Amino acid sequence: MESYQLAIFMIMWCVAFLLTRIGLAALFKKAGINPLLAFIPIISWWFWIKLVNRPWWYMIGMVIPCINILFSFNITLDLLKSFGQNKFWQHFLGTVFTFFYLPIIAFRSDVKYLGGAGDPEWRKKNPVSNKGGREWADALLFAMYIAGGMRALYFDLYQIPTPSMESNLMVGDFLVVSRAKVGMRIPMTPITIPVVAHKDFLGFQAFTNLIELPYMRLPGWYTIKNNDVIVFNYPADAEDFPVDKRDNYVKRCVGIPGDSLWVKNGQVYINGKALPKVGKQQKRYLVVMKEPMSYDFLLRNNLGDYQIAPEASEILKQTANKGIRANPVHIFTWPENAENIKKDPAVFEKGVFEITEDIGTGPVTFPNSIANGEQLTNWNIDNYGPIYLPKRGYQMQLNASNWNFYRLAINKYEHANVEFDGKTFSQNGKTITSYTFKYGYYWMMGDNRYNSADSRFWGYVPEDHVVGKPLFTFFSIKRVIEIGEDNAPVIGHGTMVYKTKGLRLNRIFKAIE
């Protein structure tokens, strides 16, 4: 992806760098090192390492991305100890807010160089007090710094919670997601509890919005393409959280900025051409079973979940007249697997039917879903559009027919304050006829097309919501929907409840299609 507001980020980075180096220069001087060396990038690390008396090979660690987070933590902590800063709060400020803390201590007359804290003999002579759980606090600070830094800058971990991408991505899959590949998004709420919490921790908000940074993104080396699997912050999160604290979703990006998208009879068309299907495309089937749903049936047929068929009451009436007790359910699977399920002993002969017609979703598809009960289109999840996805800098002529579709982008995501009185458009009291988008917009859909809450229901995804691109599945837990006493899937607090049934060893370190 392209960078965004890179100039603002560079100004912030330069200020933080300059403050840090001013403090480091003063500390260099106290240790008998030329203070000017503190301002030379990379070279300064060598003298920093010498000051704290760490081995020369630390320099190698400092120039390797990802690994350098570990090494920088160590030499920063050593630097603080070398100048008598041994309390936990001093270590916290010095490692997390280095640009703020180093200048403060560097110009204090009582702060003196005591020797290289990286030397084992020096540490024996100058032990740090471990009273009051200090060892646990130090370990927690280390874990939060390293894991938090890795997660914020390079990689994130994501667990698949719902079946919307089955069977290409399964419930219980753990993904490694690259932030840097598509362009690292600078954290918008930088003061947060890293790693252990996203929104809340032990019932308390896990972040503060006292400091909220604008959307900034560094340039990436990869441009998102049609059919890429992408992790993003859910734009329609019910609560008004900052963008980077909204729930993480993973879907397939079927439309990118500048695309015209149309769904016809379930087939996605991009700019007039059919979008190739990737992996195992899920379809919806009615399965008439001879027995109640069981975990064994789900596991042996590679199914993660099911639904009670809406047609169940009618089917039960018809079969009861024939003396047959049937259990009709809806499943979501790929065609080849559906053929195997037809042979399952728990299924009636000729008891599997593909459902090709979608009924009744028009009122809840986007933009109907944001129209306060008004039905603006007759689209449904199988026949949708056509729509245009704006790209950054695109100037669109505003009119009554396109306003309902784009007002979400213009006013909610870009905060443009555009109003429409039914005849004319105005922005901050000034009449306008067109609008230029400052973000690009993506269209996300699940591979499990009939069991996925995606852009067809809540709309496009602005570029500032994009988190990263999954690289591979590094671990996978076999999970299936919990079956209730009434043979229905268990739903708790509006979400499906899953039971763990072992590991999927064949999905560990599996690449993502």
Legacy VTK file of the C-alpha trace (Angstrom):
# vtk DataFile Version 3.0
C-alpha trace
ASCII
DATASET POLYDATA
POINTS 513 float
0.000 0.000 0.000
0.997 3.603 -0.435
2.058 5.640 2.559
-0.310 8.128 4.142
0.697 11.363 5.870
4.309 10.206 5.819
5.492 13.793 6.310
3.657 14.054 9.643
5.177 10.781 10.801
8.676 11.887 9.778
8.289 15.144 11.722
7.177 13.212 14.816
9.990 10.701 14.367
12.583 13.436 13.937
11.419 15.198 17.111
11.548 11.941 19.096
14.950 11.070 17.575
16.380 14.500 18.342
15.168 14.469 21.960
16.552 10.966 22.481
19.909 11.888 20.951
20.185 15.091 22.978
19.804 13.012 26.115
22.161 10.331 24.832
24.779 12.942 23.901
24.762 14.331 27.434
25.142 10.820 28.841
27.961 10.089 26.379
29.760 13.175 27.648
29.422 12.051 31.269
30.916 8.675 30.265
33.865 10.291 28.460
32.590 9.682 24.901
32.403 12.389 22.268
28.756 13.606 22.506
28.548 14.324 18.771
28.725 10.586 18.105
25.242 10.237 19.643
23.712 12.019 16.628
25.145 9.689 13.980
22.589 6.948 13.148
23.861 3.361 13.462
27.387 4.512 14.441
25.959 5.751 17.736
24.819 2.225 18.532
28.418 1.001 18.509
29.495 3.542 21.120
26.298 2.960 23.091
27.156 -0.754 23.217
30.706 0.075 24.332
29.400 2.444 27.029
27.265 -0.278 28.639
30.026 -2.884 28.093
28.051 -5.340 25.991
29.924 -7.649 23.522
30.641 -6.440 19.992
28.153 -8.851 18.391
25.307 -6.804 19.888
25.859 -4.546 16.893
24.733 -7.360 14.587
21.499 -7.738 16.551
20.840 -4.003 16.351
20.743 -3.980 12.545
18.450 -6.999 12.074
14.739 -6.055 11.899
12.573 -7.670 14.609
15.649 -8.946 16.471
16.726 -5.341 17.103
13.725 -4.822 19.426
15.244 -7.312 21.877
18.730 -5.817 21.662
17.540 -2.221 21.933
15.614 -3.098 25.098
18.725 -4.593 26.660
21.104 -1.732 25.885
18.501 0.863 26.947
18.034 -0.915 30.258
21.828 -1.167 30.629
22.132 2.542 29.912
19.701 3.394 32.690
21.472 1.128 35.188
24.857 2.517 34.165
23.677 5.919 35.378
22.063 4.712 38.591
18.451 4.499 37.368
17.422 1.250 39.056
13.817 1.724 40.163
11.051 0.035 38.194
9.298 3.272 37.270
12.621 4.605 35.953
13.064 1.498 33.799
9.484 1.787 32.544
9.832 5.440 31.519
13.331 4.926 30.152
12.401 2.026 27.875
8.868 3.002 26.815
9.248 6.807 26.747
12.966 7.014 25.978
12.658 10.288 24.058
11.065 11.864 27.129
13.109 10.353 29.956
16.685 10.444 28.648
16.857 14.263 28.295
15.450 14.633 31.825
18.083 12.499 33.550
20.946 13.495 31.260
21.066 17.088 32.478
20.703 16.301 36.159
23.928 17.005 38.069
23.381 14.084 40.445
23.245 11.528 37.607
26.744 10.151 37.039
28.271 7.322 35.041
28.813 4.329 37.322
30.224 1.852 34.805
28.997 -0.497 32.101
25.935 -2.326 33.412
26.208 -4.909 30.657
29.283 -6.414 32.293
28.450 -9.460 34.506
31.063 -8.506 37.117
29.636 -4.985 37.346
26.125 -6.384 37.888
27.366 -8.570 40.736
28.839 -5.531 42.481
25.761 -3.392 41.787
22.729 -5.660 42.250
19.200 -4.314 41.683
16.772 -4.843 44.551
14.232 -7.579 43.825
11.913 -6.924 46.739
8.143 -6.611 46.395
7.730 -8.737 43.258
10.319 -6.769 41.312
11.392 -9.849 39.327
7.819 -10.337 38.098
7.499 -6.649 37.235
10.765 -6.700 35.275
9.715 -9.846 33.418
6.355 -8.285 32.561
8.009 -5.097 31.293
10.355 -7.162 29.125
7.504 -9.246 27.681
5.316 -6.210 26.999
8.163 -4.294 25.351
9.324 -7.120 23.103
5.977 -8.656 22.195
4.233 -5.274 22.059
6.933 -3.839 19.826
6.832 -6.820 17.483
3.056 -6.730 17.322
2.811 -2.992 16.761
5.568 -2.749 14.170
6.045 -6.017 12.317
3.728 -8.943 13.013
0.391 -9.620 14.662
-1.306 -12.824 15.716
-4.926 -13.498 14.889
-7.252 -16.357 15.761
-10.122 -17.243 13.423
-13.258 -16.938 15.612
-16.053 -17.500 13.048
-16.698 -19.760 10.033
-16.936 -16.941 7.475
-13.747 -18.060 5.666
-14.195 -21.832 5.871
-12.862 -24.053 4.638
-9.832 -22.082 3.477
-9.445 -20.706 7.003
-10.991 -22.725 9.811
-12.349 -21.733 13.199
-9.429 -22.287 15.573
-6.695 -21.387 13.078
-4.007 -19.047 14.427
-2.552 -16.755 11.766
0.696 -14.827 11.556
-0.186 -11.450 10.055
2.386 -9.129 8.512
1.788 -5.450 9.230
4.851 -4.202 7.392
4.157 -6.004 4.099
1.200 -3.809 3.142
2.637 -0.772 4.943
2.870 -0.464 8.706
0.046 1.561 10.198
1.281 3.748 13.043
-0.704 2.970 16.236
-3.473 5.544 16.648
-3.862 4.925 20.382
-0.210 4.461 21.428
-0.873 4.304 25.171
-2.296 0.818 25.621
-1.716 -2.495 27.332
0.040 -4.423 24.583
-0.334 -8.091 23.669
-2.689 -9.205 26.449
-5.668 -7.038 25.562
-7.281 -5.330 22.612
-10.177 -3.375 24.092
-10.358 -4.306 27.752
-8.349 -6.114 30.403
-9.869 -7.583 33.577
-13.002 -5.535 33.022
-11.179 -2.236 32.483
-10.478 -0.332 29.281
-7.066 -1.469 28.036
-6.123 1.814 26.410
-6.485 5.535 26.869
-7.570 7.992 24.198
-5.903 10.926 25.949
-3.428 10.712 23.062
-4.892 9.816 19.667
-2.669 10.089 16.624
-4.007 10.710 13.104
-3.964 7.938 10.541
-0.404 7.479 9.305
1.009 4.588 7.291
4.543 3.822 6.189
5.029 2.586 2.620
4.797 -1.174 2.137
6.369 -3.337 -0.528
3.116 -5.075 -1.435
-0.060 -3.672 -2.988
-3.284 -5.399 -1.989
-4.772 -7.292 -4.929
-8.169 -8.794 -5.699
-8.670 -12.078 -3.829
-6.031 -11.353 -1.162
-6.933 -12.405 2.378
-6.703 -9.316 4.608
-7.061 -8.612 8.342
-8.783 -5.315 9.122
-10.569 -3.465 11.901
-14.323 -3.980 11.676
-15.684 -0.590 10.504
-19.230 -1.198 11.759
-18.196 -1.917 15.356
-21.258 -1.132 17.469
-19.295 0.903 20.000
-17.417 4.070 19.188
-13.885 2.747 19.653
-10.806 4.296 18.018
-10.127 2.678 14.640
-7.212 0.529 15.816
-9.230 -0.748 18.792
-12.172 -2.026 16.778
-12.586 -5.794 16.423
-10.242 -7.547 14.017
-11.894 -9.332 11.090
-10.382 -11.466 8.332
-12.010 -11.705 4.889
-11.074 -11.990 1.241
-10.612 -8.631 -0.457
-12.629 -9.054 -3.649
-12.638 -5.350 -4.580
-9.845 -2.773 -4.345
-9.957 1.038 -4.727
-10.934 2.021 -8.267
-12.880 -1.190 -8.959
-16.453 -1.458 -10.165
-17.983 -4.501 -8.446
-21.097 -6.479 -9.234
-22.403 -9.751 -7.821
-24.685 -11.690 -10.141
-26.120 -15.073 -9.155
-23.380 -15.413 -6.540
-20.517 -14.713 -8.990
-18.391 -11.626 -8.320
-17.516 -9.471 -11.328
-14.752 -6.860 -11.184
-14.705 -4.247 -13.931
-16.936 -6.491 -16.034
-14.828 -9.670 -15.655
-15.641 -12.674 -13.469
-13.363 -12.827 -10.432
-11.652 -16.235 -10.258
-12.582 -18.331 -7.254
-9.759 -19.171 -4.866
-9.495 -22.321 -2.778
-12.635 -24.164 -1.724
-15.627 -21.913 -2.267
-18.328 -22.718 0.272
-21.920 -23.255 -0.833
-25.085 -23.749 1.197
-26.856 -27.118 1.304
-30.009 -28.546 2.830
-29.163 -31.903 4.406
-31.955 -34.201 5.586
-30.499 -36.436 8.293
-31.806 -39.691 9.718
-30.596 -38.842 13.215
-29.888 -35.778 15.358
-26.775 -33.764 14.613
-23.649 -35.146 16.328
-20.046 -34.100 16.830
-18.936 -37.247 15.019
-20.914 -36.217 11.934
-19.372 -32.738 11.935
-15.832 -34.029 12.458
-15.868 -36.806 9.884
-17.302 -34.470 7.243
-14.952 -31.527 7.884
-17.798 -29.299 9.068
-17.335 -26.615 11.686
-20.959 -25.615 12.148
-24.525 -25.967 10.891
-27.931 -24.291 11.199
-31.436 -25.555 11.731
-33.045 -25.357 8.295
-35.736 -22.647 7.930
-37.680 -25.215 5.886
-37.582 -27.648 8.826
-41.238 -27.378 9.882
-42.529 -28.024 6.359
-40.150 -30.950 5.821
-41.125 -32.482 9.162
-44.804 -32.329 8.197
-44.137 -34.068 4.880
-41.918 -36.777 6.340
-44.168 -37.393 9.366
-46.967 -38.430 7.003
-44.642 -41.124 5.662
-43.670 -42.342 9.106
-40.162 -40.898 8.813
-38.439 -38.848 11.492
-36.120 -36.425 9.674
-33.661 -33.837 10.943
-33.236 -31.106 8.289
-30.209 -28.807 8.677
-28.274 -26.315 6.609
-24.558 -26.905 6.158
-21.880 -24.858 4.420
-19.230 -26.737 2.490
-17.555 -27.062 -0.900
-19.161 -29.126 -3.723
-16.754 -32.086 -3.582
-17.367 -32.485 0.140
-21.120 -32.253 -0.393
-20.836 -35.270 -2.715
-19.118 -37.228 0.058
-21.780 -36.195 2.587
-24.461 -37.697 0.324
-22.875 -41.096 1.081
-22.782 -40.586 4.849
-24.877 -43.216 6.672
-26.514 -40.497 8.812
-28.009 -38.842 5.686
-31.090 -40.002 3.786
-30.540 -41.149 0.229
-30.887 -38.142 -2.056
-30.980 -36.025 1.093
-28.507 -33.289 0.100
-29.709 -30.271 -1.906
-27.826 -27.147 -2.925
-29.725 -23.956 -2.089
-29.093 -21.459 -4.863
-31.711 -18.806 -4.164
-31.245 -16.239 -1.439
-34.478 -14.961 0.048
-35.166 -12.083 2.373
-31.764 -10.450 2.785
-32.523 -7.315 0.778
-33.642 -5.160 3.739
-30.405 -5.852 5.659
-27.840 -5.488 2.891
-25.824 -2.299 2.603
-26.879 0.524 2.194
-30.322 -0.605 3.453
-28.616 -1.574 6.723
-27.869 2.105 7.503
-31.092 3.606 6.123
-33.197 3.548 9.313
-35.693 1.039 7.984
-35.956 2.473 4.472
-35.257 0.030 1.636
-33.006 1.884 -0.806
-32.166 -1.075 -3.070
-33.545 -4.524 -3.826
-30.082 -6.114 -3.717
-29.375 -9.344 -1.839
-26.236 -11.338 -1.101
-26.378 -13.211 -4.428
-27.279 -10.237 -6.623
-25.610 -7.050 -5.506
-24.565 -3.822 -7.172
-23.043 -2.630 -9.356
-21.001 -0.331 -7.119
-17.830 1.727 -7.497
-15.119 1.673 -4.829
-13.484 5.118 -4.580
-9.724 5.360 -4.590
-7.690 8.002 -2.825
-7.951 11.348 -4.635
-10.976 10.360 -6.744
-13.360 13.269 -7.327
-16.991 12.174 -7.476
-19.980 14.212 -8.626
-22.569 14.024 -5.864
-26.201 13.310 -6.630
-29.286 11.915 -4.927
-28.773 8.424 -6.370
-25.210 7.911 -5.080
-25.451 9.834 -1.802
-26.949 6.983 0.236
-24.116 4.687 -0.780
-21.199 7.079 -0.192
-22.360 9.202 2.734
-20.972 6.597 5.160
-17.500 7.047 3.677
-17.757 10.808 3.416
-19.130 11.631 6.852
-18.292 8.707 9.143
-14.880 7.627 7.895
-13.583 10.913 6.481
-15.476 13.281 8.831
-16.179 15.675 5.949
-19.429 17.098 7.379
-21.300 17.056 4.053
-25.069 17.595 4.195
-27.811 16.927 1.632
-31.211 18.603 1.933
-32.783 16.676 -0.927
-31.741 19.197 -3.560
-28.264 20.581 -2.873
-25.106 19.423 -1.113
-23.191 21.620 1.321
-20.019 21.317 3.365
-19.588 23.551 6.390
-22.233 25.897 4.988
-20.740 26.084 1.482
-22.571 24.591 -1.512
-20.627 21.817 -3.269
-21.320 19.589 -6.262
-18.464 17.087 -5.927
-16.332 15.422 -3.285
-12.703 14.222 -3.385
-12.014 11.099 -1.322
-8.966 11.108 0.936
-9.009 7.322 1.527
-9.189 4.300 -0.732
-11.962 1.753 -0.086
-11.953 -2.056 -0.167
-14.732 -4.642 -0.464
-14.408 -7.679 1.812
-16.348 -10.936 1.487
-16.062 -14.289 3.250
-15.369 -17.467 1.286
-18.307 -18.986 3.168
-20.619 -16.700 1.214
-23.886 -17.759 2.855
-22.533 -17.668 6.389
-20.469 -14.478 6.425
-21.190 -11.028 7.820
-19.215 -8.934 5.361
-19.270 -5.846 3.120
-22.593 -6.890 1.613
-24.152 -6.114 5.000
-22.077 -3.253 6.443
-20.280 -1.731 3.475
-16.755 -0.985 2.340
-13.575 -0.927 4.415
-11.550 2.326 4.439
-7.799 1.981 4.029
-7.125 3.285 7.535
-8.843 0.133 8.882
-6.455 -2.266 7.095
-4.219 -4.097 9.600
-2.143 -6.461 7.490
-1.859 -9.530 5.298
-1.863 -13.036 6.826
1.208 -15.073 5.898
0.464 -18.569 7.186
-1.366 -20.625 9.804
1.143 -21.399 12.535
-1.194 -23.475 14.721
-4.714 -24.857 14.523
-7.193 -26.165 17.077
-9.999 -28.380 15.794
-13.207 -26.644 16.851
-16.843 -27.429 16.066
-20.077 -25.735 17.032
-21.578 -26.836 20.341
-24.769 -28.849 19.925
-27.611 -28.039 22.308
-30.111 -30.428 23.844
-32.697 -29.352 21.270
-30.311 -30.367 18.436
-29.746 -26.678 17.609
-26.325 -24.994 17.540
-25.556 -23.106 20.741
-25.467 -19.315 20.496
-24.131 -17.280 23.412
-24.268 -13.480 23.573
-25.054 -13.325 19.854
-22.069 -15.463 18.791
-21.640 -19.164 18.108
-20.174 -21.275 20.903
-17.488 -23.790 19.876
-16.045 -26.898 21.510
-12.432 -27.998 21.105
-11.987 -31.451 19.612
-8.223 -31.790 19.235
-5.606 -30.348 16.882
-5.413 -29.979 13.119
-1.808 -31.038 12.603
-2.138 -30.788 8.805
-2.799 -27.034 9.080
0.275 -26.098 11.141
2.535 -23.789 9.081
0.069 -23.981 6.209
0.233 -21.220 3.610
-2.870 -19.127 2.966
-4.478 -19.159 -0.473
LINES 1 514
513 0 1 2 3 4 5 6 7 8 9 10 11 12 13 14 15 16 17 18 19 20 21 22 23 24 25 26 27 28 29 30 31 32 33 34 35 36 37 38 39 40 41 42 43 44 45 46 47 48 49 50 51 52 53 54 55 56 57 58 59 60 61 62 63 64 65 66 67 68 69 70 71 72 73 74 75 76 77 78 79 80 81 82 83 84 85 86 87 88 89 90 91 92 93 94 95 96 97 98 99 100 101 102 103 104 105 106 107 108 109 110 111 112 113 114 115 116 117 118 119 120 121 122 123 124 125 126 127 128 129 130 131 132 133 134 135 136 137 138 139 140 141 142 143 144 145 146 147 148 149 150 151 152 153 154 155 156 157 158 159 160 161 162 163 164 165 166 167 168 169 170 171 172 173 174 175 176 177 178 179 180 181 182 183 184 185 186 187 188 189 190 191 192 193 194 195 196 197 198 199 200 201 202 203 204 205 206 207 208 209 210 211 212 213 214 215 216 217 218 219 220 221 222 223 224 225 226 227 228 229 230 231 232 233 234 235 236 237 238 239 240 241 242 243 244 245 246 247 248 249 250 251 252 253 254 255 256 257 258 259 260 261 262 263 264 265 266 267 268 269 270 271 272 273 274 275 276 277 278 279 280 281 282 283 284 285 286 287 288 289 290 291 292 293 294 295 296 297 298 299 300 301 302 303 304 305 306 307 308 309 310 311 312 313 314 315 316 317 318 319 320 321 322 323 324 325 326 327 328 329 330 331 332 333 334 335 336 337 338 339 340 341 342 343 344 345 346 347 348 349 350 351 352 353 354 355 356 357 358 359 360 361 362 363 364 365 366 367 368 369 370 371 372 373 374 375 376 377 378 379 380 381 382 383 384 385 386 387 388 389 390 391 392 393 394 395 396 397 398 399 400 401 402 403 404 405 406 407 408 409 410 411 412 413 414 415 416 417 418 419 420 421 422 423 424 425 426 427 428 429 430 431 432 433 434 435 436 437 438 439 440 441 442 443 444 445 446 447 448 449 450 451 452 453 454 455 456 457 458 459 460 461 462 463 464 465 466 467 468 469 470 471 472 473 474 475 476 477 478 479 480 481 482 483 484 485 486 487 488 489 490 491 492 493 494 495 496 497 498 499 500 501 502 503 504 505 506 507 508 509 510 511 512
